[in-house]
Amino acid sequence: MAQSKKTTSETKESQKKTSFEEKLSRLQILSEEIKNPDTGLEDALSIFEEGIKLAKSLETELDKIENKIQILINQPKKSGEKPELDLFSSIPED
């Protein structure tokens, strides 16, 4: 049963990554379309609207990711946990 939960979690994470990447890819396509001189004003406006919605969605997702990273970085160490890097062990104490 634990394996099933892990698989579901991994699947959700994979879908989020794909979704973000798909949105970013779509935004890049829209950027190229709006730069095309053959794009009419009405089409350019709808492309712009879609691009703004995608950009806001991506910004929201990035904010969530940034917050999650900050939480992970700022987690307190457990009392018995050794530091990962022993940077000062070779310095003699005075």
URGI-V226649 format. One record per run of one state. SS is the DSSP state (alpha for helix, beta for strand, coil for the rest). FROM is the first residue (numbers start at 1). LEN is the number of residues. If there is no record, write none. Layout:
ss=SS from=FROM len=LEN
ss=SS from=FROM len=LEN
This chain:
ss=coil from=1 len=1
ss=alpha from=2 len=34
ss=coil from=36 len=5
ss=alpha from=41 len=33
ss=coil from=74 len=21
